[in-house]
Amino acid sequence: MRAVTLPTFGGPDVLTIADLPEPEMGAGDVLIDVVAAGVNHADLAQREGHYPPPPGAPDWPGMELSGVIAAVGADVEGFHPGDRVCALVPGGGYADRAVVDARLILRVPDNVDLVEAAGIPEAACTVWSNVFQNAGLKAGQTLLVHGGSSGIGAMAIQLGTAKGCAVFATAGSDAKVAFCEQLGARGINYRDADFADVIATETDGRGVDVILDIVGGDYLERNVRSLATGGTVAIIANQSGAPGEFDIGALMRKRGKIWATTLRARPIDERAAIVAGVQTNVMPLFEAGSVRPIIDSVFPLERAADAHRLMESSAHLGKILLLAQGE
């Protein structure tokens, strides 16, 4: 099979197409003919040598994929060859075949394009687990999304809106703000305004119930300032690379929480529970058409380096995908 491998760590040019042995299946696994794979910031970190895959995962990148089941293990129930699926994987998505634990698979609704479905698993699982399962966002509450034009940001805006919440989103240009507003958010250009001041004004000083943060660093203090009483800051990345400081007293007075996590490193049972929650609570929204994959661009596997360069540029709106093969 073909896969995009990492003979060494470094810039985008180290990504190399190679022929690898067919992956071996276990009794609880399915073999998927991969149609497309999602590109994520974690893939860039892995390429640079900063984010190794967990033990037992393939060495090559790719944390989400879509495709058609080619075979199922002896203990797998409910899935069959020919099923259209997407999956959250600990690695190995940048290939034309993948072996996946059946507990990490999502069914793709008939009305969702199978290529575009590759942009669902990582974003949907990240948003569902952090914003809804852990932070407990409910209808009628407020959500602030940092990086609203990213794949995760676009998913968070849509899910928050679909669940009956008011959503704010930060972005770094007027075009990106407009993109967020088209998805249902009140956009904030962080280059022109302090988001904490905007939140205070727009909510009459109340603040927001949940904040989904991919930036980290000096956002932490302003996040705490922007929280409503009993609110939660969910930190899923520190793209700023900077340490964060905040007033602990302010957090205590608000009875607030700071939740920080990664997804790939979680035990398989936790990831399986998240995927099951997405299947039950999120995938019906895709089937109903109220939420959809937002795709910026699709590159063939051979142009994985170009896909990484685009992600590094932050010029994209929504997800970047790699096309392994046609449907």
Summary of the structure (lengths in Angstrom):
residues: 327
radius of gyration: 19.4
end to end distance: 16.8
largest distance: 59.9
contacts: 1197
relative contact order: 0.16
helix: 33%
strand: 27%
